Amino acid sequence: MKPLNQRNFNMKASTPKAQAQALPIFSQAVALALAKAQADLECMIKIRCADEHWDDCDNDIDFAVELTASHIARMKTMDFADSSAFEAEWFKAAGALNLGRKTFSRSSCAFGMMLAHMCALFEQMAAMVEFVERQNG
């Protein structure tokens, strides 16, 4: 297989319909980020509740997930003027998870892997919201 830089890529859209598709607007990107975060946090809570090997030394991550979920729910009621305003609140939620991840004792269990996924999700979704804002000018 050829390296990526030696492959021929057709960067033109194959159909007019593909060219006409627009990116979501800023408020839709924010709503998507919040909905995805909330759904994944709910999944984390279910994984945590089903974990038979949970150790009480990991209680801090329980509180971090609850704090993050509460903040995301609160963010769903807010109107954001721009991506900077969104990111200021978004990274408060991410900060709780990032700190909790540093203290969690079992990074290779299902919950630990989901926690790592969530920390990455917060970075990616913030970048996505900013990208949408820039593209829609």
Summary of the structure (lengths in Angstrom):
residues: 137
radius of gyration: 18.6
end to end distance: 38.9
largest distance: 57.2
contacts: 358
relative contact order: 0.17
helix: 74%
strand: 0%
